[in-house]
Amino acid sequence: MGSQQSVASDSLLRHRSFVAFWLARTCSSFGFQMFSVAVSWQIYALTHSAMALGMIGLMQFLPSVLLALPAGHLADQLDRRRIVLLGQVIEWGALVGLVALTLLHWADQFEIWGLVFLISVAKALEWPAMTSMLPSLVPPPILARAMAASSVSGEAAVIVGPTLGGLLYVIGPEVVYSVSALFYLCSVVLVSQLRYERPAQIRLPMNLTNLFAGVRFIRERKDVLGVISLDLFAVLLGGATALLPIFAQDILHTGPWGLGLLRGAPSVGALLMGVWLSRHKLEKNVGIIMFGSVAGFGLATLIFALSTQLWLSLLALVALGGFDMVSMVIRGALVQLDTPDDMRGRVNAVNAIFINTSNQLGEFESGVLAAWLGAVPAAALGGIGTLVVVAVWMTIFPHLRKRQKLENETIT
C-alpha cells in the first residue's frame, strides 16, 4: 500500500502547478520557435541582406547577457510568477504588434528589429524567474524528471515549431505571428492560474554586491562551480554542429535534405532520452553518470568528425543529443538543488550568461578552427578536447565525481 502511494506521488501529473507550468512553457516555446522562423524570412524578404539577418541575432543576444544579472536579482526579490507573467504579456503584445504592422504594410527592418529587441528584453527578464520556480513545483526527488519533461517539450518545439512556422508562412507572415501570439496567450492564461507561493523576501538594494552574489555563491560551492564550468567548456569545445553545412556538402556529399536530417538528429536523440528520463528517477552515481554523459558527448563528436557515411553521422548526432540531454538534466538539477531558494534567481542568471556566451563562442571557435585546419580536424579536436576536460574536471572536483544523489548534499 505504501509503495503504491509512493509511486502515485512520484507521478508528475499529480502536481497540478507543474502541469500548468509545463503546458505554459510548451506553448511559449512553440510560439517562439514559429516567430523566429517567420521574422528571419520576413527580414530577408524585405532587405535581401545578410547583415539584416545578423542584426536579429544581435538583438536577441545583447539583452540575454546585459540584463541577466539584474533579472536574477529581481527574481530573488519579487514575485517570480508575476515577473514571468509580465514578460509573457510583453512578448504577446510584441507579436500582436508584428501582426498589425504586417497587415498594414508598415513593417520595415527597423520596426521589426525593435519588436524583436522588446521580445528579447522580456525573455531575459523572465528567464531567471521561470527557471527558479520549477524546484518549488515538485518534490526534490522528482525534480530531475520534471526538468527532463520540460526539456522534452523544448526539443519538440525546436523540431516541430520551425516546420509549422514555415508551412504557415506560405499563407503570410501575419498568420505565423497570429498563431504564435495565440500560443503565448495560452501560456499567459496558464501562468496566471498557476499556484506558486513563496515567503516574502528581505528587500536588498540592486547594488554590485547583490548583483554579483550569484557569482560568489558559485565560486564558493565546489559542486555548483564544477557543474557550471564543465558545461561551459564542453559547449565551447563541442560546437561541431555549427559546421554541419560543410560536412553535408563536402564530406558526406548530400544535399539540403541531408543537411535537414543532420540538423534534426541531435534533437531526436535528446527528445528520446528526455522522454526516458521523465519517467525514470536517477537514484545513485549521478556524478559518474554526468561525467560519463559528457564524455559520451565528446566521443560522439569525434565519431561524427571522422565519419564519411551519412548513416553513421546521423547515429553519432542522435547519440550526441541523447548524451547531452542526460548531462543537461543532471547538471540543471544539481545546480537547482544545491542552491537555496533565495539565491536561485541570481545563480540561474549567471548560468544563463555562461550558456548563452558558450553557445555563441563555441560556434565561433569551431568556425575559426575549421577555417585554419579544415572542418574534420576542427570537429575532431573539439571531441578530443571535451574528453580531456572531463578527465581534468574529474580530478579537480572529486566530490562531484563521487556524488551519489541529486538532492543537495552540499547544503549546510
N, C-alpha and C positions, 0 to 999 in steps of 0.2 A: 504493500500500500504506500509506504514512504517513498519507495523508488519511483512509483507511478506519479506521485506528486512532484518529485524532483524533476522527472522528465517533462511533466506539464509546465512547471515553472521555467524550465530551460527553453521553452518554445518562444521564439521571438514574436510570434503572432499574439501572444498573451499580453504583451506590453504595448498598449494602445498608443501611447505617446510616441514610442519608437516607430510603430507602423505609420502614424501620421507624418513623422519626421522623414521616414524612408520614402513615402509617396511624394512628399514635398520636394525632396532632393531629386527624385527621379523626374518629376515634372520640370523642375527648373533646369536640370541637366539636358533633357531633351530640347527644351526651349532654347537654351544657349547654343547647343550644337547646330540646330537648324538656323538660328540667327547668324552664327559665324560663317556658314557656307553662303548664305544669301548676301551678307554685307560684302564679302570678298568679291562675289560675282558682280554685284551692283557697282562697286567702286571701279572694278576693272572695265566694265561695260561703259562707264561714264568717262573714264580717263585714259584707258589703254596704257597705264603707267605702272611699272613695277615698283617705283618709288611710292606711289599712292597706296599700293598694297602693303608695302613695308611699314607705312605710317600706321596702318591698323594694328600691326604687332606692337609698335612703339606705344600707341595709345592704351594698349592693354597691359603692357609690361611696366610702364612707369608707375601707375597707381599701386600696382601689386607690391612694389618694392618700397616706394616712398611713404605709403600710408600704412604699411604693415604694423609698425611699432605703435603708432597712435591707435590703430584699430584694436590691437591686442590690449592696450591699456583700457580702452572703453569697454571691451568685452569682460574685463575683470571688475569693472566698476559699476556698470549699468545692467539693466535687464537684457540678457542675451537674446531672448525671444523677440523683444521689441526691436533690437538692432537688426536681427535677421529680417523681421517683417518690414522695417523701413527700407532696408536695402532692396528687397524684392519688389516693393511697391515702386521704388525709383526705377528699377530695371523694367518693370512692366510699363511705366509711364514713358520711358525712352523708346520702347518698342512701339507703343501707340503713336508716338511722335514720328517714328520711321514710316509707319503705315500712312499717316496723314501726309507727310512730305512727299512720299512716293505717289500717292493717289493724286495729289495736287500738282505733280511735276515740279516741285520746288526742291527736290533732293539734289544737292551738289556735294562734292567731296568734303567741303569744309563743314557743312551741316552734319553729314554722316560721321565724319571724324569726331565732331563734338558729342554726338549721341553715343558713339562707341566709347569715348572717354568717360562720359557720365555713367554708362553701364559698368565700366571697369572700376571707377571710383566706388560705386555701390557694392560691387563684388568684393573689393579689397576691404571695405568696412565690415561687410557681412561675414567674411570667411572665418576669422578667429572666433567670433561668437558662435557660428554654426558648429564648427568642429569641437568647441568646448562644451556644447550642450550634450553631445552624444553619451559621455560616460554617466550622466545623470538620468538617462532614459532607460537603461538596462542595468541589471546587477553586474558587478565586476567579472564574475566567472564567464559570462557570455558576451563580454564587450568585443572580443576578437571576432566572434561570429557576426555581431551587429556591424562591425566595420567591414567585414567581408561582404555582407549583404549590401551595404551602401556602395562598396566598390563595384559589385556586380551591376547595379543599376547605372553607375557611371560608365562602365565599359559597354553596356548595352546601348547607352545613349551615344557613345563615340562611334559604335558600329552602325546603328540604325539612323541616328539623328541626321548626319550629313546626307545619307541616301534619300531620306524622306524630304529633307530640305531641297535637295537637288531636283527631285521629281516635281515638287510643288512650285519650284522656281520657273518651270516651263509655263505655268499659268501667269506668274508675275511675282516680283519680289514682295509686293504688298501682301500677297497670300501667305508667303512664308512668315513674314513678320506678324501677321494676324494670328496664325496658328501658334507661333512662339509666344505671343502675348497671352493667348488663351492658356497655354501651359503654365506660364508664370502666374496668371490669375488663379488657377487651381492651386498652385503652390502657396500663394498668399492666403487663400482661404484655409488650407490645411495648417499652415503655421499659426494663423490666428486662433485656430481651435485647439492647438496643441497645449497640453498641460505640462508646464515646466515651472517648478518652484525652486527658489534659491534664497537663502538668508540674505538680508540686507548687508551690504559691504561697507567697510570703513572707507570713506571717500579720501582718495590720495590725489595730490596735485599732479598734473601732467608735466613733470619736470624730467630732466635727463636721467636722474637716479631711478625713477619709477618706470620710465620708458625702457631702460636697458636692464630692468630687473630680470627679465626672461633670459637675457644673455648670461647674467651672473649665475642664475639658477642652473642653467645648462652646464656651465663651466664647473660648478661645484658638485653636480650629480654625475658620477662617472658613467653609470649605465646610460643615462639620457645623452650625455656627451658622446659616448661610443656609438649609440644608435643613430643619432643625427649626423655625425661626421662620417660614419660608414655609408649612409645614404648619399651624402654629398659627393664623396669620392667615387662611389660606384656609378652614380649617374654621370659624373664628369667623364669617366673613362669608358662608360658603356653606351656612348651615343652613336653606335653603328647604324641605327635606323635612319639617321639623317642622311646616310649615303645610299639609301635604297634605290633611287633613280639610277645611280651609277651601276650598282650591282645588277639591276634588272636589265639594263641595256647592254652594258659592256662585258659582263661576266656570265650572266645567266641567259643572255640573248633572248629575252622575252619582250613583249610589248606592254602597252598600258594595262591590259587585262592582268598580266603577270605582276605588274607593279601594284595593282589594286589588291591582289591576293597577298603579296608580301606585306603591304601596309596593314591589312586586316588580321594577319596571322598572330601577332602578339596579343591583340585584343581577344581573339578567340581563346588562346591559352589562358589569359587572365580571367576571362569570363567563366570558363570551365572550372578552373581552380577556385575561383571565388565562390561558385555555387557549392563546391565540396566543402570549403572552409566555413560557409554559412550554416552548414548542417552538422559539422563535427567540431568538438572542442579540442584545443591544443592543451593537453594535460601536463606534459613534462618535457624536459630537454629543449625548452623554447630557444635558448641561446644557441645551442648547436644547430638546431633546425634553421634558425635565422642565418647564421654564418654559412651553413650548407646551401641554403637557397641563393644567397648572393654569389657563392662560388659556382653554383649551377648556372646562374645568370651569366657569369663570366665565361664558363665553358661553352654554353650555348652560343654566345657571341663569337667565340673562337671557331666553333664548328661552322657557323654561318659565314664567317670571313673566308674560310678555306674551301667552302663548298662550291662546286661548279654545276650542280644539278638543282633544278627548281624544287623538286620534291623534298630533297634534303634541306635546302634553305628554308622551306616552309615549315618543316618539322622543327628545325632549330629555333625559328622565330616563335612558334607555338610554345615550345619548351621555355624559351626566354620569357615570354609573357606569363607563363604559369609560375616559374621561379620568382619572378618579380612580384607577383601577387602575394605569394607566401611571405616573402621578406617584408613587403609593404604592410601587410596586416599585422605581423608581429611587431615591427618597428613602431607602427602607429599606436598599437595597444600598449606597448611598453612605455612610450612617452606619455600617453594619457594617464595611465595608472600610476606612474611614478611621480606625477605632478599634482600637487594639491589643487583643489578646485579654484582657489582664489588666485592661482598663478597660470591656469591653463590658457587663458586668452593670450597672455604675453609670450608664453613658451610656444604655443601654436603659431603665433605671428612670426617668431624667429625661425621656426621650422619652415613656414611658408616662404620666407625670404630665401632660405637655403634651397628649397625645392625649385622655386622659380628661376633663381640665378643659375643653379647647377644644370637645369634642363637647357637653358639658353646657351650657357658656356660649354656644355657638353657637345651640343650640335656644332658650335663654333670650333671647338677643339678637334672634332672629327673632320670637319671641313678643311681646317688648316693642315692637319696631318695628311689627309688624302691628297691635298694639293702638293705637298712636299714629297711624300713617299708613294702615293698611289692608294686606291681605296682598300685593297686587300691588306697590305701591311698596316694601314691605319686602324681598320677594324680588328685585326689580329692583336695589335698592340693594346687596344682597348680591352679585349678579353683577357689577355695575359696580365695587364695592369690591375684589373679587377681581382683576379686570383691572388696577386701579390698583396693588394690592400687587405683582402680577407685574412691572409696569413699574418700580416703585421698587426691588424686590429685584434685578432685572437690572442696575440701575445701581449699587446698593450692593455687590453681590457679583459683580464682573466675572469673577473667576477661575472661579466656579461656572457662570456663563453660558458661558464658553469651554471648559468641561470636556469632554474627548473620551471618556474611558473611565470605567467604573465602578471599575476597580482603583485602589487608593489612591495617588493622585498626590501627596497632601499629606503622606504619612508620611515622615519623615526618619530 
